[in-house]
Amino acid sequence: MLQSTISNEGRTYTNLLPVIVSSGAYQLPEGTTHWGLRSVHRDPETGARYSRLGFPYPEPGHWVTAPGPIAPGNRSACPRAEGDGLCLATNDIDLAQVDSDGEALLWSSAPIWKAISSSGIPANHLLLVAYSRSDILGGDYTRGKLRVRRMFIVADIDGLALITDHGTGAEVAGLNLQIEPTWSGGYLDQALMAGATLAEYTAAHRDRIELSAYASARAAGLTDHEIRALQPSQLLFLLSLIEAGASIEQGQAALAANVDPDWYEEALDANIDHADILDAHKRAGYRWDDQQKYIYILGRIHAVNHSRSCRAATIRIHARLYNAVRQAGASDRRVRAAHKAGIDLYTYARLLRAKTTHRQIFTALDANIPIKPYVYNRCNGVSDETIHAAHRAGENLWYLSAPAASDEPPF
């Protein structure tokens, strides 16, 4: 039973086997039950058809039988030796098509184009064949490949013309096609399945567009015209943004604004809205360095709003220090205030972890208490009031407490 479409990873593609059958109004010959395809070499002068190993195939209208011997117990899709069956590809299936153990031999979404050229012969010259279920010797249902005792040659099929006329949007995964004498189109199957025509793909190759990027761009939803409007570096930039989660429209807007793609990807990973990323880029212009861009992202991760994160980035706090102080419990506003006051942010983070409040830190600075002994004592459990009292009394602040084993020595 031939299905007109094939579903794969949430998309629906045209199945070319029924297209071939219907376009030629072919009927299954007597003694056959199913359709198949196989690729062959063609002699350009005589038109003779032959396999990779030189086995001859007759003209349409004739049966061809494997010369044997047939290997006993070989249930695979491939012959064990020359003569051990004939290979074909098919996704013509009914649910009753099973082997003697009850295992399904084929499935209707099998990627048959890889099986068609599994012997290494491009799909330029195809044979439409018919076979009988009773002649099946073995198969691989995941690949849509069968090994049969005999098959009937129904018609010669021009593979290049088939792909030209019907390849766009068809299920052609694994297609091997000799487009030019010295060129087999890499990524052709991906481009066709994404909506490209063979002519567009060939023109892209002629114009030296990187074909993997072309196929990826078509799969992402870009048209041939949109791809050609981009420089190679711009195309790769846009693809990187789309892979990071941007839509085509968002990627194009970021491209037009010349946003750093690595930063854009990091910002998207931090669940920052596309509009905020573009606005941050607009505010920064070319003035933000990598650390400032990272500060902006860290601010958003710590639930700081867009405007405050932009301000944090402008004061050029080192990203690691900013992150350390934020993790110690400081708000974005207080981090910026401490930095503006000239407080070492590493010291500020240590004081916060020692249960010292922002107000207490600034009060100590206003009282001209030396910061190092103040930090030392707070980290060793001395209260803020005790330190202030000792400072007013003129005591040596290094001797207010015994050092903790894990803290710095007093001098």
Kinemage of the C-alpha trace (Angstrom):
@kinemage 1
@onewidth
@group {chain A} dominant
@subgroup {mainchain}
@vectorlist {calphas} color= white
{ca met a 1} P 0.000 0.000 0.000
{ca leu a 2} L 1.584 3.247 -1.154
{ca gln a 3} L 1.140 6.328 1.004
{ca ser a 4} L 1.264 9.671 -0.787
{ca thr a 5} L 2.954 11.467 2.120
{ca ile a 6} L 5.529 10.628 4.767
{ca ser a 7} L 5.686 12.232 8.221
{ca asn a 8} L 9.088 12.759 9.764
{ca glu a 9} L 9.941 14.805 12.895
{ca gly a 10} L 6.654 16.667 12.823
{ca arg a 11} L 6.764 17.549 9.135
{ca thr a 12} L 4.980 15.994 6.177
{ca tyr a 13} L 6.761 15.281 2.899
{ca thr a 14} L 5.778 13.921 -0.495
{ca asn a 15} L 6.498 10.245 -1.078
{ca leu a 16} L 8.069 10.019 -4.540
{ca leu a 17} L 7.397 6.315 -5.153
{ca pro a 18} L 3.634 6.818 -5.704
{ca val a 19} L 4.446 9.962 -7.724
{ca ile a 20} L 6.470 7.810 -10.113
{ca val a 21} L 3.772 5.148 -10.328
{ca ser a 22} L 0.921 7.596 -10.927
{ca ser a 23} L 2.815 9.818 -13.377
{ca gly a 24} L 3.325 6.863 -15.689
{ca ala a 25} L -0.041 5.288 -14.962
{ca tyr a 26} L 1.789 2.051 -14.261
{ca gln a 27} L -0.006 -1.095 -13.119
{ca leu a 28} L 1.479 -3.936 -11.099
{ca pro a 29} L 2.414 -6.735 -13.508
{ca glu a 30} L 0.894 -10.167 -13.071
{ca gly a 31} L 2.673 -12.153 -10.396
{ca thr a 32} L 3.745 -9.083 -8.374
{ca thr a 33} L 2.277 -7.407 -5.297
{ca his a 34} L 4.410 -4.353 -4.478
{ca trp a 35} L 6.459 -1.528 -5.999
{ca gly a 36} L 10.126 -0.696 -5.507
{ca leu a 37} L 13.083 1.278 -6.880
{ca arg a 38} L 16.742 0.660 -7.429
{ca ser a 39} L 19.577 2.639 -8.974
{ca val a 40} L 21.734 1.287 -11.802
{ca his a 41} L 24.574 2.374 -14.012
{ca arg a 42} L 23.629 3.125 -17.620
{ca asp a 43} L 26.017 2.765 -20.537
{ca pro a 44} L 25.798 6.108 -22.401
{ca glu a 45} L 26.186 4.405 -25.805
{ca thr a 46} L 24.254 1.153 -25.534
{ca gly a 47} L 21.877 2.071 -22.684
{ca ala a 48} L 22.745 -1.166 -20.904
{ca arg a 49} L 21.795 -1.317 -17.221
{ca tyr a 50} L 24.089 -2.923 -14.669
{ca ser a 51} L 24.834 -3.011 -10.945
{ca arg a 52} L 27.964 -1.930 -9.105
{ca leu a 53} L 29.455 -5.396 -9.619
{ca gly a 54} L 28.415 -5.501 -13.270
{ca phe a 55} L 25.294 -7.672 -12.925
{ca pro a 56} L 23.087 -6.887 -15.965
{ca tyr a 57} L 19.467 -5.778 -15.712
{ca pro a 58} L 17.150 -6.277 -18.673
{ca glu a 59} L 14.985 -3.736 -20.459
{ca pro a 60} L 11.564 -2.884 -18.999
{ca gly a 61} L 8.976 -5.606 -19.463
{ca his a 62} L 11.176 -8.471 -18.294
{ca trp a 63} L 11.803 -10.455 -15.133
{ca val a 64} L 15.277 -10.609 -13.613
{ca thr a 65} L 16.209 -13.420 -11.221
{ca ala a 66} L 19.129 -13.682 -8.816
{ca pro a 67} L 21.568 -16.231 -10.256
{ca gly a 68} L 22.222 -17.783 -6.845
{ca pro a 69} L 23.243 -19.546 -4.860
{ca ile a 70} L 20.849 -18.207 -2.199
{ca ala a 71} L 22.534 -18.359 1.207
{ca pro a 72} L 20.470 -20.436 3.657
{ca gly a 73} L 19.347 -18.480 6.694
{ca asn a 74} L 20.304 -15.062 5.325
{ca arg a 75} L 17.441 -12.805 6.427
{ca ser a 76} L 19.296 -9.534 5.968
{ca ala a 77} L 18.751 -6.902 3.284
{ca cys a 78} L 22.188 -7.495 1.764
{ca pro a 79} L 23.551 -10.518 -0.115
{ca arg a 80} L 26.267 -12.491 1.604
{ca ala a 81} L 27.856 -13.269 -1.732
{ca glu a 82} L 27.350 -12.465 -5.389
{ca gly a 83} L 24.074 -13.969 -6.599
{ca asp a 84} L 22.465 -14.129 -3.131
{ca gly a 85} L 19.381 -12.103 -4.080
{ca leu a 86} L 18.615 -8.747 -5.702
{ca cys a 87} L 18.326 -5.505 -3.727
{ca leu a 88} L 15.631 -2.857 -3.992
{ca ala a 89} L 14.221 -0.020 -1.895
{ca thr a 90} L 10.557 0.450 -1.060
{ca asn a 91} L 8.073 1.908 1.378
{ca asp a 92} L 5.158 0.130 -0.286
{ca ile a 93} L 3.769 -1.631 2.764
{ca asp a 94} L 0.692 -3.208 4.231
{ca leu a 95} L 0.448 -4.348 7.817
{ca ala a 96} L 0.419 -7.988 6.740
{ca gln a 97} L 3.888 -7.737 5.220
{ca val a 98} L 5.898 -9.611 7.848
{ca asp a 99} L 8.533 -12.265 7.880
{ca ser a 100} L 8.026 -15.840 9.105
{ca asp a 101} L 8.705 -14.743 12.696
{ca gly a 102} L 5.953 -12.130 12.538
{ca glu a 103} L 8.383 -9.183 12.435
{ca ala a 104} L 7.513 -6.249 10.150
{ca leu a 105} L 9.928 -6.053 7.249
{ca leu a 106} L 9.155 -2.472 6.229
{ca trp a 107} L 7.509 0.666 7.438
{ca ser a 108} L 5.754 3.369 5.481
{ca ser a 109} L 8.102 6.202 6.517
{ca ala a 110} L 11.336 4.395 5.691
{ca pro a 111} L 14.004 6.737 4.201
{ca ile a 112} L 14.309 4.805 0.967
{ca trp a 113} L 16.633 7.181 -0.895
{ca lys a 114} L 19.599 6.154 1.164
{ca ala a 115} L 18.721 2.519 0.469
{ca ile a 116} L 18.307 3.228 -3.250
{ca ser a 117} L 21.945 4.273 -3.497
{ca ser a 118} L 23.330 2.014 -0.770
{ca ser a 119} L 25.597 0.342 -3.322
{ca gly a 120} L 27.165 3.719 -4.099
{ca ile a 121} L 25.368 4.237 -7.408
{ca pro a 122} L 23.816 7.737 -7.656
{ca ala a 123} L 20.062 7.942 -8.175
{ca asn a 124} L 20.381 9.446 -11.665
{ca his a 125} L 19.250 6.256 -13.385
{ca leu a 126} L 16.468 4.382 -11.618
{ca leu a 127} L 14.487 1.285 -12.325
{ca leu a 128} L 10.858 1.141 -11.252
{ca val a 129} L 10.449 -2.494 -10.283
{ca ala a 130} L 7.692 -4.746 -8.984
{ca tyr a 131} L 8.093 -7.797 -6.788
{ca ser a 132} L 6.026 -10.410 -5.059
{ca arg a 133} L 5.824 -10.731 -1.319
{ca ser a 134} L 6.546 -14.435 -1.725
{ca asp a 135} L 9.932 -13.598 -3.298
{ca ile a 136} L 11.233 -11.655 -0.263
{ca leu a 137} L 14.415 -13.206 1.116
{ca gly a 138} L 15.204 -10.637 3.789
{ca gly a 139} L 14.997 -6.986 4.642
{ca asp a 140} L 15.778 -4.056 6.886
{ca tyr a 141} L 12.509 -2.292 7.705
{ca thr a 142} L 14.199 0.792 9.198
{ca arg a 143} L 16.020 1.478 5.930
{ca gly a 144} L 13.267 0.439 3.529
{ca lys a 145} L 15.594 -2.047 1.859
{ca leu a 146} L 14.666 -5.543 0.680
{ca arg a 147} L 16.487 -8.482 -0.805
{ca val a 148} L 14.345 -10.517 -3.209
{ca arg a 149} L 14.678 -13.639 -5.305
{ca arg a 150} L 13.426 -11.932 -8.451
{ca met a 151} L 11.851 -8.668 -9.629
{ca phe a 152} L 10.032 -7.345 -12.684
{ca ile a 153} L 11.527 -4.333 -14.488
{ca val a 154} L 8.628 -1.951 -15.142
{ca ala a 155} L 10.259 1.271 -16.382
{ca asp a 156} L 13.415 3.372 -16.637
{ca ile a 157} L 13.180 6.521 -14.532
{ca asp a 158} L 15.311 9.638 -15.032
{ca gly a 159} L 16.286 10.475 -11.448
{ca leu a 160} L 17.534 13.968 -12.263
{ca ala a 161} L 14.279 14.864 -14.018
{ca leu a 162} L 12.275 13.354 -11.162
{ca ile a 163} L 14.039 15.490 -8.559
{ca thr a 164} L 13.827 18.569 -10.774
{ca asp a 165} L 10.065 18.207 -11.200
{ca his a 166} L 9.005 16.711 -7.871
{ca gly a 167} L 11.924 16.875 -5.425
{ca thr a 168} L 10.934 20.072 -3.599
{ca gly a 169} L 9.233 19.159 -0.342
{ca ala a 170} L 9.687 15.427 -0.949
{ca glu a 171} L 11.110 12.903 1.516
{ca val a 172} L 14.584 12.466 0.000
{ca ala a 173} L 16.748 11.956 3.096
{ca gly a 174} L 19.992 10.307 2.046
{ca leu a 175} L 19.563 11.188 -1.640
{ca asn a 176} L 22.723 10.702 -3.707
{ca leu a 177} L 22.425 12.552 -7.021
{ca gln a 178} L 25.152 13.300 -9.553
{ca ile a 179} L 24.150 16.849 -10.501
{ca glu a 180} L 27.238 17.569 -12.578
{ca pro a 181} L 29.962 15.219 -13.849
{ca thr a 182} L 32.309 16.205 -11.016
{ca trp a 183} L 29.803 17.148 -8.334
{ca ser a 184} L 27.357 15.224 -6.185
{ca gly a 185} L 25.299 17.713 -4.235
{ca gly a 186} L 26.129 17.596 -0.555
{ca tyr a 187} L 23.212 18.724 1.662
{ca leu a 188} L 20.885 18.496 -1.350
{ca asp a 189} L 18.415 16.291 0.515
{ca gln a 190} L 18.176 18.777 3.401
{ca ala a 191} L 17.657 21.716 1.052
{ca leu a 192} L 14.945 19.961 -0.965
{ca met a 193} L 13.091 18.813 2.131
{ca ala a 194} L 13.214 22.406 3.403
{ca gly a 195} L 11.508 23.713 0.265
{ca ala a 196} L 14.363 24.532 -2.101
{ca thr a 197} L 14.229 23.595 -5.763
{ca leu a 198} L 17.046 21.764 -7.498
{ca ala a 199} L 17.607 24.865 -9.674
{ca glu a 200} L 17.943 27.109 -6.607
{ca tyr a 201} L 20.327 24.699 -4.943
{ca thr a 202} L 22.461 24.361 -8.089
{ca ala a 203} L 22.579 28.140 -8.479
{ca ala a 204} L 23.678 28.477 -4.842
{ca his a 205} L 26.543 26.083 -5.557
{ca arg a 206} L 27.461 27.993 -8.709
{ca asp a 207} L 27.488 31.271 -6.764
{ca arg a 208} L 29.735 29.736 -4.092
{ca ile a 209} L 27.226 29.926 -1.267
{ca glu a 210} L 28.246 27.549 1.521
{ca leu a 211} L 25.807 24.686 0.981
{ca ser a 212} L 25.490 23.469 4.562
{ca ala a 213} L 24.567 27.015 5.602
{ca tyr a 214} L 22.189 27.272 2.636
{ca ala a 215} L 20.408 24.062 3.604
{ca ser a 216} L 20.241 25.097 7.279
{ca ala a 217} L 18.854 28.491 6.320
{ca arg a 218} L 16.152 26.927 4.145
{ca ala a 219} L 15.274 24.557 6.982
{ca ala a 220} L 14.992 27.577 9.304
{ca gly a 221} L 12.463 29.120 6.921
{ca leu a 222} L 14.517 31.603 4.903
{ca thr a 223} L 13.752 31.939 1.222
{ca asp a 224} L 16.327 31.751 -1.535
{ca his a 225} L 15.997 35.517 -2.043
{ca glu a 226} L 16.570 36.257 1.663
{ca ile a 227} L 19.672 34.062 1.737
{ca arg a 228} L 21.167 35.718 -1.338
{ca ala a 229} L 20.659 39.160 0.201
{ca leu a 230} L 23.145 38.267 2.962
{ca gln a 231} L 26.917 38.158 2.983
{ca pro a 232} L 28.382 34.766 4.048
{ca ser a 233} L 29.310 36.104 7.494
{ca gln a 234} L 25.834 37.597 7.907
{ca leu a 235} L 24.204 34.304 6.991
{ca leu a 236} L 26.250 32.427 9.601
{ca phe a 237} L 25.463 35.181 12.138
{ca leu a 238} L 21.736 34.886 11.465
{ca leu a 239} L 21.813 31.091 11.689
{ca ser a 240} L 23.614 31.225 15.036
{ca leu a 241} L 20.893 33.523 16.403
{ca ile a 242} L 18.110 31.291 15.101
{ca glu a 243} L 19.783 28.233 16.622
{ca ala a 244} L 19.931 30.148 19.928
{ca gly a 245} L 16.152 30.513 19.874
{ca ala a 246} L 15.471 33.714 17.960
{ca ser a 247} L 12.810 33.851 15.287
{ca ile a 248} L 13.782 34.791 11.737
{ca glu a 249} L 12.382 38.299 12.259
{ca gln a 250} L 14.243 38.715 15.545
{ca gly a 251} L 17.461 37.405 14.019
{ca gln a 252} L 17.147 39.801 11.099
{ca ala a 253} L 16.563 42.714 13.494
{ca ala a 254} L 19.640 41.725 15.525
{ca leu a 255} L 21.624 41.384 12.306
{ca ala a 256} L 20.552 44.849 11.181
{ca ala a 257} L 21.602 46.241 14.580
{ca asn a 258} L 24.967 44.425 14.396
{ca val a 259} L 24.506 42.742 17.792
{ca asp a 260} L 27.325 40.491 19.008
{ca pro a 261} L 25.912 36.989 18.305
{ca asp a 262} L 27.723 35.334 21.234
{ca trp a 263} L 26.310 37.885 23.671
{ca tyr a 264} L 22.869 37.599 22.080
{ca glu a 265} L 22.944 33.809 22.551
{ca glu a 266} L 24.008 34.144 26.208
{ca ala a 267} L 21.255 36.678 26.802
{ca leu a 268} L 18.650 34.388 25.239
{ca asp a 269} L 19.907 31.517 27.395
{ca ala a 270} L 19.293 33.756 30.409
{ca asn a 271} L 15.664 34.182 29.230
{ca ile a 272} L 16.152 37.867 28.442
{ca asp a 273} L 13.579 39.242 26.047
{ca his a 274} L 14.673 40.011 22.491
{ca ala a 275} L 13.496 43.639 22.762
{ca asp a 276} L 15.564 44.165 25.932
{ca ile a 277} L 18.656 42.720 24.280
{ca leu a 278} L 18.340 45.122 21.356
{ca asp a 279} L 17.704 48.066 23.706
{ca ala a 280} L 20.751 47.170 25.809
{ca his a 281} L 22.802 46.983 22.633
{ca lys a 282} L 21.445 50.370 21.541
{ca arg a 283} L 22.347 51.928 24.897
{ca ala a 284} L 25.795 50.392 24.863
{ca gly a 285} L 26.630 51.244 21.274
{ca tyr a 286} L 30.225 50.145 20.830
{ca arg a 287} L 31.260 51.300 24.313
{ca trp a 288} L 30.547 48.141 26.322
{ca asp a 289} L 33.336 45.611 26.548
{ca asp a 290} L 32.787 41.886 27.161
{ca gln a 291} L 32.738 42.337 30.951
{ca gln a 292} L 30.062 45.003 30.760
{ca lys a 293} L 27.903 42.826 28.531
{ca tyr a 294} L 28.279 39.999 31.022
{ca ile a 295} L 27.340 42.343 33.889
{ca tyr a 296} L 24.086 43.138 32.119
{ca ile a 297} L 23.240 39.441 31.774
{ca leu a 298} L 24.161 38.721 35.409
{ca gly a 299} L 21.913 41.538 36.557
{ca arg a 300} L 18.969 40.075 34.679
{ca ile a 301} L 19.705 36.605 36.055
{ca his a 302} L 19.519 38.097 39.570
{ca ala a 303} L 16.104 39.625 38.801
{ca val a 304} L 17.399 43.172 38.321
{ca asn a 305} L 15.237 45.041 35.848
{ca his a 306} L 16.435 46.070 32.425
{ca ser a 307} L 17.248 49.715 33.220
{ca arg a 308} L 19.211 48.961 36.388
{ca ser a 309} L 21.152 46.178 34.675
{ca cys a 310} L 22.143 48.658 31.966
{ca arg a 311} L 23.329 51.118 34.628
{ca ala a 312} L 25.302 48.381 36.389
{ca ala a 313} L 27.057 47.621 33.131
{ca thr a 314} L 28.039 51.240 32.572
{ca ile a 315} L 30.092 51.481 35.797
{ca arg a 316} L 32.447 48.746 34.571
{ca ile a 317} L 32.378 46.461 37.611
{ca his a 318} L 34.243 43.226 36.974
{ca ala a 319} L 31.682 40.541 36.224
{ca arg a 320} L 33.004 38.045 38.764
{ca leu a 321} L 33.039 40.622 41.556
{ca tyr a 322} L 29.573 41.839 40.682
{ca asn a 323} L 28.293 38.261 40.757
{ca ala a 324} L 30.050 37.552 44.103
{ca val a 325} L 28.502 40.617 45.778
{ca arg a 326} L 25.059 39.872 44.387
{ca gln a 327} L 25.299 36.298 45.674
{ca ala a 328} L 26.303 37.680 49.080
{ca gly a 329} L 22.917 39.400 49.230
{ca ala a 330} L 23.526 42.957 48.004
{ca ser a 331} L 20.990 44.634 45.787
{ca asp a 332} L 22.043 46.049 42.448
{ca arg a 333} L 21.649 49.610 43.793
{ca arg a 334} L 23.892 48.900 46.786
{ca val a 335} L 26.560 47.225 44.657
{ca arg a 336} L 26.746 50.335 42.520
{ca ala a 337} L 26.790 52.573 45.641
{ca ala a 338} L 29.663 50.577 47.179
{ca his a 339} L 31.612 50.695 43.944
{ca lys a 340} L 31.034 54.451 43.609
{ca ala a 341} L 32.262 54.957 47.190
{ca gly a 342} L 35.518 53.212 46.329
{ca ile a 343} L 34.903 50.144 48.504
{ca asp a 344} L 36.710 47.038 47.355
{ca leu a 345} L 33.856 44.765 46.269
{ca tyr a 346} L 35.605 41.607 47.424
{ca thr a 347} L 35.857 43.158 50.898
{ca tyr a 348} L 32.256 44.298 50.657
{ca ala a 349} L 31.129 40.742 49.867
{ca arg a 350} L 33.087 39.344 52.842
{ca leu a 351} L 31.412 41.822 55.181
{ca leu a 352} L 27.970 40.948 53.893
{ca arg a 353} L 28.644 37.259 54.461
{ca ala a 354} L 29.734 38.164 58.029
{ca lys a 355} L 26.198 39.529 58.657
{ca thr a 356} L 27.262 43.158 58.328
{ca thr a 357} L 24.631 45.424 56.851
{ca his a 358} L 25.187 47.958 54.096
{ca arg a 359} L 24.431 50.785 56.571
{ca gln a 360} L 26.965 49.438 59.081
{ca ile a 361} L 29.686 49.302 56.437
{ca phe a 362} L 29.148 52.901 55.395
{ca thr a 363} L 28.862 54.049 59.026
{ca ala a 364} L 32.264 52.458 59.733
{ca leu a 365} L 33.748 54.277 56.764
{ca asp a 366} L 32.238 57.583 57.904
{ca ala a 367} L 33.821 56.993 61.342
{ca asn a 368} L 37.242 56.521 59.647
{ca ile a 369} L 37.607 52.984 61.003
{ca pro a 370} L 40.382 51.238 59.040
{ca ile a 371} L 38.716 48.769 56.716
{ca lys a 372} L 41.123 45.829 57.122
{ca pro a 373} L 40.834 45.419 60.917
{ca tyr a 374} L 37.121 46.129 60.638
{ca val a 375} L 36.729 43.229 58.202
{ca tyr a 376} L 38.995 41.019 60.309
{ca asn a 377} L 36.952 41.563 63.450
{ca arg a 378} L 33.551 41.240 61.801
{ca cys a 379} L 34.624 37.939 60.198
{ca asn a 380} L 35.698 36.738 63.656
{ca gly a 381} L 32.396 37.554 65.302
{ca val a 382} L 33.153 40.905 66.922
{ca ser a 383} L 30.059 43.086 66.981
{ca asp a 384} L 29.866 46.343 65.093
{ca glu a 385} L 29.232 48.255 68.364
{ca thr a 386} L 32.374 46.760 70.016
{ca ile a 387} L 34.555 47.806 67.075
{ca his a 388} L 33.173 51.377 67.161
{ca ala a 389} L 33.731 51.597 70.920
{ca ala a 390} L 37.315 50.328 70.654
{ca his a 391} L 38.015 52.774 67.837
{ca arg a 392} L 36.693 55.714 69.883
{ca ala a 393} L 38.864 54.554 72.827
{ca gly a 394} L 41.966 54.472 70.634
{ca glu a 395} L 42.512 50.724 71.083
{ca asn a 396} L 44.453 48.574 68.633
{ca leu a 397} L 41.667 47.020 66.592
{ca trp a 398} L 43.757 43.991 65.599
{ca tyr a 399} L 43.587 42.617 69.155
{ca leu a 400} L 39.845 42.636 69.767
{ca ser a 401} L 39.446 38.903 69.069
{ca ala a 402} L 41.369 35.689 68.594
{ca pro a 403} L 41.774 34.809 64.922
{ca ala a 404} L 39.600 32.081 63.463
{ca ala a 405} L 41.464 29.200 61.913
{ca ser a 406} L 39.858 29.849 58.561
{ca asp a 407} L 40.453 33.631 58.458
{ca glu a 408} L 43.422 35.809 57.594
{ca pro a 409} L 46.074 36.555 60.239
{ca pro a 410} L 45.957 40.068 61.749
{ca phe a 411} L 49.257 41.123 60.169
